[in-house]
Amino acid sequence: MTVLQPPESAAPRPSLGDLYVGFSRISISAFGGALPWARRIIVEERSWLTSDDFTDTLALCQFLPGPNVINLSIAVGSRFHGWRGALAGFAGLMGVPVTLVILLGAVYGRFGQIDVLRGVFAGLGAAAAGLVVSTAAKMAVPLIRRTPLTTAPIIAGGFVMAALLRWPLPLVLAIVAPTSVILAWRLRR
């Protein structure tokens, strides 16, 4: 098995502790929507990956079973320290949220009937949705700049099918994935 190598232009290789703390920070900052914070911390603040490397790694993680950000923590950790790095990234990402979910579940079970508490949870959901949209836009810009003739129509088509027409995601992927591969292949010829 080949381990992905860190990019040459990235910051110095993070230690196992750096991976644990970095992914703990992602989980603390982003309870309910970690992907925007993952990109911000991994690419913009710590420079562990370039923007293109992050997008490529995330694309790989989306094909793996399980939550994307958990797969990302394992892939990034593995890239720098093999299985130990994967474990450090995963433990950092999951430690705080598991504890918080248990505590919030207890609070909600005890006080869930209070309207103000319901409003707080609804507000958290809206904020998380906004962060996901913001990250999608940040990730789309470099792709559109690199290949505008193929990327923009694929993104727009996927948005129309999934968000506006409300087609099931497997159907959208079954249409968008082969179409994008064929377009990219034809343009490279």
N, C-alpha and C positions, 0 to 999 in steps of 0.2 A: 504494500500500500504506500502510495506517495503522499507525503505531507506537503501541503501548499507552503511555499516559501514566502517570507515577508517581502514586500516590495522594497526596492533599493532606496526609493525616495522617502520612505516612512521615517518616523522618529526612531530613536533607539528602541531595541527590542524590550517589550515590557516584561517585568518579572512575574512570577506566579502571584505574588502579592498585589502587583499592579493590576493584573487581570481580575483578581477577586474584588479588589476595591473598585475598579472601574465598572465592572458589571453590577456590583452592589449599588453603586451610585446611579446607574441606569435604572435599576429596579426601584430605588427610593424616589427618584425624580419622576418616574413615569408609571406609577401604579395605574394600571388599566390601559396603557398605551405606550409600550416601551420602544417601539421602532423609531419614532422621531428622536427620542433621547439617545438611543443607541447610535444613530447616525451622527448626531451632534457630538457625542463624546468620542466615539471611535475615529471619526474623520476630522471634525473641525477642531476639537480641543486637544486630543492626545496624538493625532496623526498616526495611529497604528495602521490605518489603511488609507489609500487614496480614495477619492470619490468613486472612480471607476472600479477599483478593487472591491469597495463596499457594495456597489450595485451588482457586480458579478457574483460576489459571495452570497448576497441576499437572494439573487435569482436561483442559485444552486440550492440554498436552504428552503426555498419555497417548493421545490420538488420533493423534498424529504418529508416523511410523515412527522407530524407534531407541529407545535407552534413555531413560527418562523424565527422569532427572536431567541428562543431557546436553542434552535438549530444554529443560529448565528453565534451565540455565545460559545457553543461547542466548536464550531468551525474556526472562529478567531483564536480561541485558546489553543486549539490543536495546531494551528498554523505556526504559533510561536514556541509551544512547549509540548507538543504531542498530547498523549492522553492526560498527563498531569495538567496541562494548560486547559484542556477541554473540561476537566473536572473543576478547576479553579473558576473558570468562566461560568459554568453551570451553577456551582454552589453560590457564587456571588450573586448571580441573577435571581436565584430561587429562595435564598435564605430569608430575606426581609419580607417578600410578598407572602410566603407561606405563613409566617408569624402574623402579619397584618390581617390576612384573610381569616385566620382563626379568631383573632381579637375582634375584628369588625363583625364577623358572624355572631359572636356572643353579644356584642352591643346591639346589633340589629334584632336579634332574637328577643332581647329584653325591652328595647325601646322602638322597634320598627313601626309601631302604629302611630308615632308622632309625625305629623305632616311636615314639619320643618326638616326632619331627618330624611324623609323621602325626597324633598326638594334638593337637599345637599347631594344625595346620590344621583339625581337627575342632572344636576349641574356638572358633576364630575364626568358623567357620560358625554355630555356635550363638549366639554373641554378636550377629552380624549379624542373624540371624532375630529375636532379641528386640528389637533396635532397630527393625526394620520393624514389628513388632506394636505397639510403643509409639507410633510415629508415626501408625499407622493409628487408634489410639484417640484421640490428640490431635486429629487431623483430623476424626474423626467427631463429637466432642462439640459443636462449634459448629453443625454441620449438624443434629444431632438437636435441639438447643435451638431452632433456627430453624423447623424443620418436623418435629416429632416424629411426627406421624401417618403421614407418608410415608417419612421417612428411616429410622427404626428398622426397619420391616418389610423395606425394600429391603436394608439392610445385613445383617440377619439371614438373609433369603432367599438373598442372594448367598453368605454364609458357609456356609450349609447345603449349597447346591449345589456350591460349589467345594471346601470343606475336608472336609466330612463325606461327601457323596455322591461326591466326586471326579469330577464332571462336567467335561468339557473347557471351558476358559476361553471359547473362542468361543461355545459353547452357552450358558453362563451369561450372557455379555454380551448375546447375542441375546434372552434372556428379561428380564434385569434392566434393560437400557437403555430399551427401549420402555415397559416397565411404569412405570419411574420418570418418564419424560417424560409419559406419560398421566396419572399421579397428580398430578404437579405442575401440569399444565395444567388439570385438573379443579378443583383447589383454588384456583387463581387466578381462576377464572370467577365 
